[in-house]
Amino acid sequence: MLLNQRVHFIGIGGSGLSAIATVLHERGHVVSGSDLYESDVTEKLQSLGVLIYIGHQSTNISGADVVIASSAISSTNPELLAAVESNIQVLKRQDVLGNLMKDRIGCAIAGSHGKTTTTALISFCLLENGLNPTFIVGGMVNDLETNARYDVGEPFVVEADEYDRMFLGLCPTVSIVTSVDYDHPDCYSTFSDMEDAYREFAMLTPVEGRLIINQDDILARKLGDQAKVSGIPVVTYALQNDADWKGEDVRVNSYGGCSFSLMNARNQHVANVDTRLVGKHNVMNVLAAIAAAEYYDLSIENILTAIREFRGVRRRFEIKGKRAGITVVDDYAHHPMAIQATLSAARLHFPGQNLWALFQPHTYSRTQALTSEIASSFDDADHVVITDIFASREKDDGTISSKHILELMDHLDAHYVGDCDEAARFIASKISSGDVLVTMSAGDGYKVGDQVLNLLCLRGSQRSDAVDMPFSELGEKLRKNESMAPYTSARIGGPADYFVQARSVDELSTAVQIGWGAGVPVLVFGSGSNLLVSDQGVRGLVVHNLARNVVFEEEQSHIHVNVGSGTMLAPLARMCINRGAGGLEWAVSVPGTVGGAVVGNAGAHGSDISTNILLADILQRGKGTKSWSLPELSLSYRSSKLKINGDDLVMLRAEFVLDQVDIDTLRSRASRFVQHRRETQPRGASIGSMFKNPPGDYAGRLIEAAGLKGFRFGKAEISKVHANFFVNLGGASAIEVLGLINKARDTVSKLFDVDLELEIQLIGEWL
């Protein structure tokens, strides 16, 4: 694919296409895409500068040179039809990935189970050891806060999806088969059909490469034996059978993950392996990653160091939180073998505790083909709740339902509660302190765990329904007890009493005035960066600002840009660069929204918002809307009049005036800024820059000089990369972050007599 081609993705919100879109965007392509619904994935892509359309319309492909369509996209999709009619080249995932992998040392990870975690772990190992891999993972890597990256190194690591036979279009040097179980009956009519596809994938491995096989999986082992006959080098791993790499003596470690002894083919002890991953199935994934990383000439010591730091993939045994003594875990498990592995891991991780399993079956075809296998997968659970089937790309023909699973179950406490909301209420009413809830779903069943956590916060508290009356005008848009964690960059925060999303300036103004009229506190926020929400949550009304309209107007040598305050700052900077509008390129990698940037006078690389802002429309409590000029905003270092009087003022939109500058010049500047951010700021879930820089010094330098780099409270850590960034390692609480804040302040004050002032905002109730 040529770098000057514009590429449009239909179904860009899916894990597969979003990863490819990220790689092509970082490779230099102009990328756009559409999806039916807004999601964390589409917001993430938008923050990178990808043009996102919500809803499928033929006009979305205007200007595209190439269209890439998800396998789930119907042949009647209007964008697909428009592409065909306009003779625009239409590609599938495998067409793109196979092309990108050429001339690279490709590593493709296939298998019914474990491929996402294994792909992420291999990518992380290569990245940590300086090999600069390009990678595509079918889930968000916790350490990196992304599912894909384009880089200049030789390795190209990709999750090889068997659906729609995508993996047969790849060009791997190293291939892995983690397991072979029957799945995707809508794609493979028989088990033999699927087995043939895996055999064809294994045979893609060249003789100068390596095929890595799970020796404990009968069918994977069979593929390895057949590959050996063809002269393909095969490396094996196992827990039970003899193998080139074997794990023994698996045990729970102090991280809450697993440790084991690594043995070689001669049954000699090689090393003790420590990982933060839970369960024996993840030990198998670690063994596969060791076998792959070793091909790239990494030492065992360097591989194991990276493995010890790896924190997994989102929605793979992800501990979502703990309330009232109850722990909630979420996992992507939707196949019978994955259900068994997840519950087995929970038994290992939470010995002696009551396990609740919430399962949402995924697709009618899979449920029908594997009904009895699903029914017999819950032996390790004490209580089972099954919801309605998540349809995904399929339609209900009435022949199968979740009740059919219950009919085949031999379990002492299994329930069908079809609706996810009702399931959350059912579980919250019966679960007890000390119990563990494991939600398993490839659809939206994970929301049950979030809802249970929120409902547990309300145990014992009585809230009058009369309070809801002033918000009746917001209708179905209003949500009660909505967890704030998914909406913050740190992935931390308790529930908001009332929560609404405003998708236009008018909706923003209306929601805020309704809250003011009701006499409750009103919090307006955008991307959720630069704020820490308490574990107790936020009282009153929280308005999520998604007002993102952008209008450009050229005027002689200047370009005026009018934007809604919910517009993401980094995408706006990229849009300006592509139009030759100079002045905001410093913000090309700065998180947050325009509204938050103006309130805090955000800046980087020697510039800030005050340099180019002309006017801002401000909603004032009881006084309506007024346009404020730059002097009226009173912008100063990381502050403004809006920040000082935030309870009575809300910014609705802003106007910037920018200079016309050569596009290549702007892109060159932006590239330097992006590279600087990558080199100096940590990856992962963080709040942003924690403290303001004191006069003549840097907060990060002082904290590092105090010896606090890498210091932890619980799951919160002062970053090892930049000490003024505090990182959520996975499951951190707000109170743990607050502990780090106090530790940094007290230590710096004692050692250097400097009082650090917070740059972030503390939101909500703090005990």
DRENLUM-424055 format. One line per field, with one value per residue (C-alpha): y, z, x; residue in one letter; residue number from 1. Coordinates in steps of 0.1 Angstrom, whole numbers, plus 5000, padded with zeros to 4 digits. Each point is the difference from the previous one (the first is absolute). Example, Ala and Ser with C-alpha at 12.3 -4.5 7.8 and 13.67 -1.06 7.14 Angstrom:
2
north = [4955/5034]
up = [5078/4993]
east = [5123/5014]
marpa = [a/s]
drense = [1/2]
This chain:
767
north = [5000/5034/5026/5026/4979/5008/4968/4997/4973/4987/4987/5017/4995/4963/4987/4988/5030/5026/4984/5001/5036/5010/4984/5017/5033/4998/4989/5032/4993/5023/4978/5002/4976/4994/4979/4997/5012/5022/4981/5002/4987/5026/5027/4987/5001/5035/5011/4988/5021/4974/5014/4981/4998/4986/4982/4985/5024/4999/5035/4988/4984/5033/5005/4965/4981/4967/4985/4973/4983/4979/4964/5008/5026/4991/5000/5025/5026/5034/5008/4967/5004/5036/4987/4974/5024/5025/4973/5006/4970/4980/4979/4976/4999/4972/5020/5029/4980/4976/5030/5018/4968/4995/5007/5000/4972/4992/4981/4988/4986/4978/4978/4997/5013/5021/5017/5036/4998/4981/5026/5029/4983/4993/5036/5014/4978/5012/5036/5000/4985/5028/4981/5026/4976/5007/4981/4994/4986/4990/5019/5031/4993/5013/5011/5019/5013/4989/4969/5008/5019/5007/5001/4997/4968/4967/4981/5001/4982/4994/4981/4975/4998/4968/5017/5004/4982/5033/4982/4984/5033/5006/4997/4988/4989/4989/4983/4989/4977/5003/4976/4987/4997/5001/5036/5024/4976/5029/4999/4963/4976/4970/4994/4984/5032/5021/4975/5002/5038/4997/4975/5024/5028/4978/4992/5037/4999/5000/4976/5028/5009/4983/4984/5001/4974/4994/4964/4995/5007/4968/5017/5026/4971/4983/5031/5002/4964/5006/5031/4981/4976/5030/5012/5029/5005/4994/5012/4987/5012/4983/4995/4963/4984/5000/5031/5024/5025/4986/5016/4982/5007/5028/5021/5033/5027/5033/5019/4981/4982/4968/4988/4968/4982/5001/4968/4992/4970/4980/5006/5024/5030/5032/5027/5010/5020/5026/5015/5022/4979/4977/4963/4971/5009/5032/4980/4983/5034/5010/4968/5008/5036/4987/4977/5028/5028/4977/4998/5037/4993/5013/4985/4981/5025/5029/4982/4991/5035/5013/4972/5009/5036/4991/5008/4983/5010/5018/4976/4970/4992/5037/5009/5028/5010/4990/5013/4989/4972/4986/4998/5003/4984/5003/4976/4997/4963/4988/4965/4970/4994/5037/5000/4970/5016/5033/4984/4977/5031/5016/4969/5002/5038/5001/4967/4993/5029/4997/5004/5016/4995/5024/4986/5017/4975/5015/4994/4976/4978/4994/4994/4975/4981/4999/4999/4969/5010/5034/4984/4979/5028/5014/4974/5024/5026/4999/5022/5004/5027/4998/5029/5002/4993/5029/4999/5018/4997/4974/5000/4980/4973/4987/4966/5006/5020/5002/4979/4970/5002/5000/4969/4981/5012/4978/5028/5006/5038/5011/5028/5015/5037/5013/5037/5012/5029/4975/4976/5027/5007/4962/4995/5031/4989/4966/5003/5002/5015/4978/4987/5005/5008/4989/5015/4981/5014/5010/5025/5026/4976/5018/5028/4977/5001/5038/5003/4976/5021/5031/4983/4988/5037/5007/4971/5014/5035/5013/5025/5016/4996/5035/5012/4987/5023/5031/4979/4986/5023/4980/4968/4968/5017/5003/4971/4994/4988/4999/4989/5027/4977/4992/5037/5010/4997/4983/4975/5010/5014/4991/5006/5033/5005/5012/4998/5013/5003/5033/4996/5036/5035/5003/4967/5011/5033/4984/4973/5024/5024/4972/4989/5036/5004/4968/5015/4971/5001/4998/4987/5003/4979/4989/4973/4994/5009/5022/4990/4974/4989/4986/4964/5013/5016/5034/5015/5019/5001/4991/5012/4982/5026/4985/5033/4995/5022/5016/5027/5016/5035/5014/5037/5013/4987/4987/4971/5002/4968/4998/4969/4984/4998/4962/4998/4979/5022/4976/4992/5037/5007/4973/5015/5034/4986/4983/5033/5020/5018/5006/5008/4969/4973/5000/4983/4971/4975/5018/4981/5017/5023/5036/5009/4984/5015/5035/4996/4988/5020/4969/5002/4982/5006/5037/5008/4999/5007/5038/5003/4995/5002/5030/4996/4975/4997/4997/4988/5020/4988/5022/5023/4981/4997/5026/5001/5006/5015/4989/5026/4990/4963/5010/4972/4993/4971/4970/5021/5024/5019/4970/4977/5024/5005/4966/4995/5028/5000/4974/5005/4990/5008/5017/5019/4998/5021/4982/5009/4984/4978/4974/4966/4981/5025/4994/4963/5000/5020/4977/4970/5013/5007/4965/4984/5020/4990/4963/5002/5020/4991/4966/4978/4986/5015/5032/5032/5023/5024/4998/5031/5035/5008/5022/5032/4993/4962/4969/4979/4968/5008/5006/4968/4980/5016/4990/4964/4994/4988/4967/5004/4982/5000/4970/5001/5036/5009/5031/4994/4986/5021/5034/5006/5027/4973/4976/4967/4976/4966/4984/5002/5030/5020/5037/4998/4982/5028/5025/4981/5005/5037/5005/4979/5021/5033/4991/4986/5029/5025/4984/4995/5032/5024/5002/4998/4982/5013/4977/5005/4974/5005/4978/4993/4985/4991/4994/4987]
up = [5000/4990/5028/4981/4999/5022/5016/5013/5024/5002/5036/5014/5036/4999/5016/4967/4978/5028/5004/4962/4999/5027/4982/4967/5017/5017/4967/4984/4983/5002/5018/5005/5011/5010/5026/5012/5035/5018/5024/5019/4969/4976/5026/5002/4962/4999/5026/4977/4971/4982/4984/5015/4987/5022/4978/4965/4971/4964/5003/5027/4974/4980/4991/5010/4978/5018/5021/5026/5012/5032/4994/5019/4975/4978/4962/5001/5021/4983/5003/4985/4971/4994/4999/4974/4979/5001/4991/5032/5010/5029/5021/5030/5030/4987/4968/5019/5027/4975/4981/5031/5013/4968/5005/5038/5025/5006/5030/4997/5030/4993/5022/5014/5034/5013/4968/5011/5033/4982/4972/5025/5021/4971/4988/5034/5004/4966/5008/5035/4985/4974/4968/4990/4988/4981/5016/4997/5030/5004/5032/5019/5015/5036/5001/4967/4999/4964/4979/4972/4991/4968/5005/4979/5015/4982/5021/4989/5026/4992/5015/4974/5001/4985/4994/4963/4995/5005/5012/4966/4985/5023/4992/5033/5008/5034/5005/5032/5005/5036/4997/4976/5011/4979/4997/4975/4986/4978/4982/5003/4993/5015/5025/4971/4980/5028/5006/4963/5003/5030/4981/4971/5024/5016/4966/4993/5022/4979/5006/5013/5025/5030/5008/5037/5012/5033/5006/5025/4974/4980/4967/5002/5007/4969/4979/5013/4991/4964/4997/5010/4972/4976/5013/5021/5033/5029/5036/5027/5034/5027/5036/4999/4971/4991/4980/4991/5026/5029/5031/5034/5036/4991/5031/5010/5006/5020/4969/5000/4968/4994/5004/4986/4992/4964/4987/4967/4976/5022/5030/5015/5021/4980/5022/5024/4982/5017/4982/5010/4979/5017/4993/4984/4966/5003/5009/4966/4983/5018/4987/4965/5003/5013/4970/4975/5017/5000/4962/4999/5018/5034/5031/5024/5027/4979/4990/5036/5012/4975/5009/5036/4992/4976/5014/4975/4976/5008/5005/5006/5037/5007/5036/4996/5037/5035/5020/5033/5001/4966/4971/4964/4972/4963/4972/4963/5003/4977/4989/5024/5003/5008/5026/5017/4999/5014/5029/5008/5002/5023/5023/5001/5006/5025/5020/5023/4988/4985/4962/4980/4963/4977/4964/4969/4971/4968/4966/4993/4978/5026/5028/4978/4990/5035/5023/5020/5002/5014/5025/5015/5003/5034/5025/5017/5006/5031/4984/4963/4983/4963/4979/4966/4969/4987/4963/4986/4962/5000/5001/5023/4981/5031/5001/5029/5032/5033/5017/4979/5019/5034/4989/4996/5031/5030/5025/5035/4995/4964/4989/4967/5003/4965/5002/5011/5022/5018/5003/5018/5024/5006/5008/5021/5022/5007/5000/5033/5014/4991/4968/4965/4969/4967/4969/4967/4967/4966/4998/5025/5029/5017/5009/5025/5022/4997/5011/5029/5013/4997/5017/5029/5006/5007/5025/5031/4985/4992/4971/4994/4964/5004/4994/4964/4992/4990/4975/4982/4970/4994/4994/4992/4996/5038/5018/5037/5020/4969/5007/4991/4996/4963/4992/5016/4986/5032/4999/5037/5015/5019/4988/4991/5015/4966/4967/4965/4968/4980/4963/4989/5015/5004/5018/5023/5008/5007/5023/5020/5005/5010/5027/5012/5002/5020/5026/4998/4993/4963/4987/4963/4987/4966/4996/5037/5000/5027/5026/5027/5009/5035/5007/5016/4968/4991/5015/4978/4962/4978/4964/4976/4973/4965/4982/4972/4970/4981/4974/4980/4984/4979/5002/4980/5017/5030/5007/5026/5017/5020/5022/5026/5034/5000/4969/5007/4999/4982/4971/4996/4998/4973/4981/5001/4988/4970/4990/5004/5031/5023/5037/5017/4988/5035/5011/4976/5028/5029/5015/5010/4984/4989/5030/5025/4982/5003/5036/5009/4973/4988/4983/4987/4982/5009/4989/5016/4993/5006/4969/4975/5017/4989/5017/5022/5005/5037/5017/5032/5028/4999/4973/4967/4975/4993/4978/5020/4984/5009/5028/5015/5002/5022/4988/5021/5007/5000/5012/4989/5013/4990/5023/5029/4997/4985/5019/4982/4965/4972/4967/4970/4970/4990/4970/4990/4975/4983/4974/4966/5000/4976/5008/4998/5025/5024/4997/5007/5032/5011/4993/5024/5027/4997/5002/5030/5018/4992/5014/5031/5012/5013/4982/5018/5020/5016/5011/4983/5014/5038/5014/4986/4995/5028/4990/4984/5004/4989/5022/4983/5007/5037/5004/4982/5021/5031/4989/4993/4964/4999/5035/5005/5021/4991/4963/4995/4991/4995/4965/4994/4967/5013/5037/4996/4986/5022/4983/5007/4997/4998/5027/5019/5022/5004/5036/4989/4976/5027/5022/4973/4997/5038/5000/4972/5015/5035/4988/4976/5027/5026/4976/4980/5018/4970/5002/4969/4987/4983/4963/4999/5016/5028/4993/5022/5037/5019/5036]
east = [5000/5013/5005/4981/4968/4971/4986/4965/4989/4964/4995/5030/4989/5007/5032/5015/4993/5008/5035/5007/4987/5024/5030/4991/4995/5033/5016/4989/4968/4970/4974/4963/4974/4964/4981/4965/5007/5025/5023/5032/5017/4986/5008/5036/5004/4985/5025/5028/4986/4980/4968/4970/4965/4972/4975/5005/4993/5012/5015/5024/5023/5004/5036/5011/5025/4996/4972/5005/4969/4995/4990/4968/4989/4970/5002/4972/5019/4996/5037/5010/4975/5013/5036/4991/4980/5029/5026/5018/5022/4984/5023/4997/5022/5022/5007/5015/5018/5016/5013/5013/5018/5020/5037/4996/5007/4963/4986/4964/4982/4970/4978/4965/5012/5029/5010/4992/5020/5029/5001/5001/5027/5023/4995/5008/5031/5014/4991/5016/5031/5004/4990/4974/4973/4969/4972/4962/4982/4963/4997/5013/5034/4999/5037/4998/4963/4998/4993/5024/5031/5021/5037/5032/5014/5001/4974/4963/4978/4964/4971/4990/4962/4985/4966/4993/5033/5018/5032/5005/5009/5030/5038/5015/5035/4991/4966/4983/4970/4988/4970/4974/4964/4969/4987/4984/4974/4987/5034/5010/4971/5019/5029/5020/4995/5015/5029/5009/5002/5024/5021/5003/5010/5027/5014/5005/5031/5032/5028/5022/4973/4985/4966/4992/4976/4981/5009/4972/4974/4993/4991/5028/5024/4987/5006/5036/5007/4987/5021/5032/4994/5000/5033/4987/5019/4977/5004/4977/4988/4979/4990/4992/5019/5036/5009/5029/4987/4981/4984/5000/4989/4975/4991/4984/5026/5001/4989/4967/5012/5018/5036/5014/5032/5012/5014/5017/4997/5025/4979/5026/4990/5006/4985/4972/4973/4979/4970/4971/4976/4975/4993/5018/4986/5020/5031/4995/4999/5032/5018/4988/5014/5033/5004/4991/5022/5030/4998/5008/5033/4989/5016/4978/5009/4988/4968/4991/5006/4975/4975/5002/4989/4972/4966/4978/4972/4968/4970/5023/4995/4998/4993/4974/4997/4990/4970/4985/5026/4989/5025/4989/5021/4993/5011/4995/4992/4972/5011/4995/5037/5006/4973/5016/5034/4988/4980/5030/5022/4975/5001/5038/5000/4972/5002/4972/4978/4965/5001/4972/5001/4981/5000/4986/5000/5015/4982/4971/5021/5027/4974/4981/5032/5014/4970/5009/5037/4990/4976/5028/5025/4991/5011/5024/4972/4978/4973/4992/4980/4994/4986/4985/5022/5021/4990/5031/4998/4971/4962/4978/4982/4983/5017/5024/5000/5019/4972/5012/5033/4983/4980/5032/5018/5006/5008/4987/4994/4996/4976/4988/4995/4998/5004/5035/4986/4977/5029/5021/4971/4995/5037/5003/4971/5015/5038/5017/5032/5030/4984/5015/4980/5015/4983/5007/4989/5012/4971/4988/4996/5030/4976/4984/5031/5001/4964/5005/5028/4978/4971/5022/5009/4964/4994/4985/4995/4965/4997/4966/4986/4987/5036/4996/4971/5021/5019/4969/5007/5032/4979/5017/5034/5002/5018/5001/5030/5022/5036/5025/5029/4994/4999/5033/5035/5011/4971/4992/4969/4968/4964/4984/4965/4987/5019/4992/5019/4996/5008/4996/5004/4963/4997/5029/4984/4966/5014/5021/4971/4977/5025/5004/4962/4997/5024/5025/5038/5008/5033/5008/5029/5014/5026/5005/5037/5016/4974/4998/4965/4995/4990/4968/4990/4985/4969/4976/4999/5030/4999/5023/5009/5000/4992/5026/4989/5029/4996/5029/4998/5029/5007/5029/5032/4981/4977/4973/4989/4967/4998/4977/5016/4998/5023/5030/5031/5024/4977/4992/5038/5003/4970/5017/5033/4983/4985/5032/4987/5030/5000/4985/5025/5016/4967/5003/5006/4984/4970/4968/4974/5000/4978/5024/5030/4985/4990/5035/5018/5017/5033/5031/5032/5001/4964/4966/4964/5003/5022/4972/4966/4979/4967/4981/4962/4994/4967/4996/4977/4968/5015/4999/5028/5026/5031/5032/5031/5036/5004/4966/5011/5030/5021/5031/5024/4976/4971/4973/4970/4979/5020/4998/4962/4992/4967/4983/5016/5000/5019/4978/5022/5032/5014/5037/5018/5029/5026/5003/5031/5015/4985/5033/5015/4971/5002/5038/4994/4972/5021/5027/4975/4984/5034/5009/4969/5006/5035/4993/4965/4987/4976/4969/4972/5011/4984/5024/5026/4994/5016/5007/5037/5012/5018/5033/4998/4980/4977/5011/5037/4993/4979/5027/5027/4980/5005/4963/5001/4982/4986/4966/4969/4980/4994/5010/5036/5021/5012/5034/5001/4990/4995/4973/4977/4982/4988/4971/5016/4966/4973/5015/4977/4998/5011/5032/5008/4993/5025/5026/4991/5005/5032/5015/4990/5013/5033/5008/4990/5023/5030/4998/4977/4977/4962/4987/4967/4976/4994/4972/4966/4987/4963/4973/4998/5032/5000]
marpa = [m/l/l/n/q/r/v/h/f/i/g/i/g/g/s/g/l/s/a/i/a/t/v/l/h/e/r/g/h/v/v/s/g/s/d/l/y/e/s/d/v/t/e/k/l/q/s/l/g/v/l/i/y/i/g/h/q/s/t/n/i/s/g/a/d/v/v/i/a/s/s/a/i/s/s/t/n/p/e/l/l/a/a/v/e/s/n/i/q/v/l/k/r/q/d/v/l/g/n/l/m/k/d/r/i/g/c/a/i/a/g/s/h/g/k/t/t/t/t/a/l/i/s/f/c/l/l/e/n/g/l/n/p/t/f/i/v/g/g/m/v/n/d/l/e/t/n/a/r/y/d/v/g/e/p/f/v/v/e/a/d/e/y/d/r/m/f/l/g/l/c/p/t/v/s/i/v/t/s/v/d/y/d/h/p/d/c/y/s/t/f/s/d/m/e/d/a/y/r/e/f/a/m/l/t/p/v/e/g/r/l/i/i/n/q/d/d/i/l/a/r/k/l/g/d/q/a/k/v/s/g/i/p/v/v/t/y/a/l/q/n/d/a/d/w/k/g/e/d/v/r/v/n/s/y/g/g/c/s/f/s/l/m/n/a/r/n/q/h/v/a/n/v/d/t/r/l/v/g/k/h/n/v/m/n/v/l/a/a/i/a/a/a/e/y/y/d/l/s/i/e/n/i/l/t/a/i/r/e/f/r/g/v/r/r/r/f/e/i/k/g/k/r/a/g/i/t/v/v/d/d/y/a/h/h/p/m/a/i/q/a/t/l/s/a/a/r/l/h/f/p/g/q/n/l/w/a/l/f/q/p/h/t/y/s/r/t/q/a/l/t/s/e/i/a/s/s/f/d/d/a/d/h/v/v/i/t/d/i/f/a/s/r/e/k/d/d/g/t/i/s/s/k/h/i/l/e/l/m/d/h/l/d/a/h/y/v/g/d/c/d/e/a/a/r/f/i/a/s/k/i/s/s/g/d/v/l/v/t/m/s/a/g/d/g/y/k/v/g/d/q/v/l/n/l/l/c/l/r/g/s/q/r/s/d/a/v/d/m/p/f/s/e/l/g/e/k/l/r/k/n/e/s/m/a/p/y/t/s/a/r/i/g/g/p/a/d/y/f/v/q/a/r/s/v/d/e/l/s/t/a/v/q/i/g/w/g/a/g/v/p/v/l/v/f/g/s/g/s/n/l/l/v/s/d/q/g/v/r/g/l/v/v/h/n/l/a/r/n/v/v/f/e/e/e/q/s/h/i/h/v/n/v/g/s/g/t/m/l/a/p/l/a/r/m/c/i/n/r/g/a/g/g/l/e/w/a/v/s/v/p/g/t/v/g/g/a/v/v/g/n/a/g/a/h/g/s/d/i/s/t/n/i/l/l/a/d/i/l/q/r/g/k/g/t/k/s/w/s/l/p/e/l/s/l/s/y/r/s/s/k/l/k/i/n/g/d/d/l/v/m/l/r/a/e/f/v/l/d/q/v/d/i/d/t/l/r/s/r/a/s/r/f/v/q/h/r/r/e/t/q/p/r/g/a/s/i/g/s/m/f/k/n/p/p/g/d/y/a/g/r/l/i/e/a/a/g/l/k/g/f/r/f/g/k/a/e/i/s/k/v/h/a/n/f/f/v/n/l/g/g/a/s/a/i/e/v/l/g/l/i/n/k/a/r/d/t/v/s/k/l/f/d/v/d/l/e/l/e/i/q/l/i/g/e/w/l]
drense = [1/2/3/4/5/6/7/8/9/10/11/12/13/14/15/16/17/18/19/20/21/22/23/24/25/26/27/28/29/30/31/32/33/34/35/36/37/38/39/40/41/42/43/44/45/46/47/48/49/50/51/52/53/54/55/56/57/58/59/60/61/62/63/64/65/66/67/68/69/70/71/72/73/74/75/76/77/78/79/80/81/82/83/84/85/86/87/88/89/90/91/92/93/94/95/96/97/98/99/100/101/102/103/104/105/106/107/108/109/110/111/112/113/114/115/116/117/118/119/120/121/122/123/124/125/126/127/128/129/130/131/132/133/134/135/136/137/138/139/140/141/142/143/144/145/146/147/148/149/150/151/152/153/154/155/156/157/158/159/160/161/162/163/164/165/166/167/168/169/170/171/172/173/174/175/176/177/178/179/180/181/182/183/184/185/186/187/188/189/190/191/192/193/194/195/196/197/198/199/200/201/202/203/204/205/206/207/208/209/210/211/212/213/214/215/216/217/218/219/220/221/222/223/224/225/226/227/228/229/230/231/232/233/234/235/236/237/238/239/240/241/242/243/244/245/246/247/248/249/250/251/252/253/254/255/256/257/258/259/260/261/262/263/264/265/266/267/268/269/270/271/272/273/274/275/276/277/278/279/280/281/282/283/284/285/286/287/288/289/290/291/292/293/294/295/296/297/298/299/300/301/302/303/304/305/306/307/308/309/310/311/312/313/314/315/316/317/318/319/320/321/322/323/324/325/326/327/328/329/330/331/332/333/334/335/336/337/338/339/340/341/342/343/344/345/346/347/348/349/350/351/352/353/354/355/356/357/358/359/360/361/362/363/364/365/366/367/368/369/370/371/372/373/374/375/376/377/378/379/380/381/382/383/384/385/386/387/388/389/390/391/392/393/394/395/396/397/398/399/400/401/402/403/404/405/406/407/408/409/410/411/412/413/414/415/416/417/418/419/420/421/422/423/424/425/426/427/428/429/430/431/432/433/434/435/436/437/438/439/440/441/442/443/444/445/446/447/448/449/450/451/452/453/454/455/456/457/458/459/460/461/462/463/464/465/466/467/468/469/470/471/472/473/474/475/476/477/478/479/480/481/482/483/484/485/486/487/488/489/490/491/492/493/494/495/496/497/498/499/500/501/502/503/504/505/506/507/508/509/510/511/512/513/514/515/516/517/518/519/520/521/522/523/524/525/526/527/528/529/530/531/532/533/534/535/536/537/538/539/540/541/542/543/544/545/546/547/548/549/550/551/552/553/554/555/556/557/558/559/560/561/562/563/564/565/566/567/568/569/570/571/572/573/574/575/576/577/578/579/580/581/582/583/584/585/586/587/588/589/590/591/592/593/594/595/596/597/598/599/600/601/602/603/604/605/606/607/608/609/610/611/612/613/614/615/616/617/618/619/620/621/622/623/624/625/626/627/628/629/630/631/632/633/634/635/636/637/638/639/640/641/642/643/644/645/646/647/648/649/650/651/652/653/654/655/656/657/658/659/660/661/662/663/664/665/666/667/668/669/670/671/672/673/674/675/676/677/678/679/680/681/682/683/684/685/686/687/688/689/690/691/692/693/694/695/696/697/698/699/700/701/702/703/704/705/706/707/708/709/710/711/712/713/714/715/716/717/718/719/720/721/722/723/724/725/726/727/728/729/730/731/732/733/734/735/736/737/738/739/740/741/742/743/744/745/746/747/748/749/750/751/752/753/754/755/756/757/758/759/760/761/762/763/764/765/766/767]
